[in-house]
Amino acid sequence: MNFSVVTGDITRLHADAIVNAANNSLLGGGGVDGAIHRAAGPGLLAECRTLGGCRTGECKMTDAYNLPCKKVIHTVGPVWHGGNRNEAELLASCYRGAMELACRNGFGSIAFPCISTGVYGYPARAAAEIAVGTVYDYIKKHESGINVTFCCFKQSDAEIYNSLLDRISVKTV
Ligand code: ADP
């Protein structure tokens, strides 16, 4: 298995797919969503307008326009309401759905931001445990050789991911 953790801007990564933590409209927003739309250029918004939005926990894929990656997988994470509104299952569904799309399309690499942990308020450590656990289970179950990057904007998130991946001994970088 090939997992890596990087700190920085996901829009700079040359992965086959980067994942966008979008909102239900898919028409752009703040945080990583805003950064992706700015770097991709107006073609991305034009394509997103044709998609009819996206439900929480689901994924939709677009071209990447001016981004250096090949495709963008847009997913909508749950807003954190305290943990009793199915947040964990919805967040896991984002990671699982993105892995399914990437593998179905034969991608060799995928990069994730820390979905839901910005404006949507999901606690960082709990979200990282779901991210790592869900992606690890998917790869094991499907015997996938895909390279997965967890792209953390904040150093504190990178430390959490590194400690989780060290614990399951799968990190290669
Ligand atoms: P959400 O609405 O799902 O919480 P946000 O974009 O507000 O989405 O935050 C999700 C995560 O993305 C946060 O951890 C934030 O620090 C991070 N982030 C913001 N900008 C970028 C970027 N350019 N590249 C990677 N991660 C980013």
Residues whose N, C-alpha, C, O or C-beta is under 5 A from the ligand:
A	BS01	ADP	G8 D9 I10 T11 A21 G30 G31 V32 D33 A35 G77 P113 C114 I115 S116 T117 G118 V119 Y120 G121 C151 F153 K154
